[in-house]
């Protein structure tokens, strides 16, 4: 009989998604820096990805606080 794997926790899935978004942002920023005209475009991409991920985490944290009360 096949053994069952333990279920993947939601925190693990969230960490993988956030890690993927950050890696994607670094990949796009590297492309902008190497192939773009303006090298500051890479900084803009990284700042936008950082704000997006930070805002998303802030919303999740606020949602968790509301559930605990």
C-alpha positions, 0 to 999 in steps of 0.5 A: 500500500502506498504511503500518504504524504503529509499535507503541504501547509498553507505557509509553505505554499505562500512562501513558495509563491512569494519566493517565485515572485521575488525570483521573477522580479530579479529575473526581469530586473536583470533583463532590464539592466542588461538589455535596457537603455536606462539601468535605473529601470532595474531598480524600478522593477525591484521596487515595484515587486517589493511594494507588491509583495510587501502590500500583499503580506500586509493584507494577509497579516491584517486578515489574520489579525481580524480572524484572531479577534 
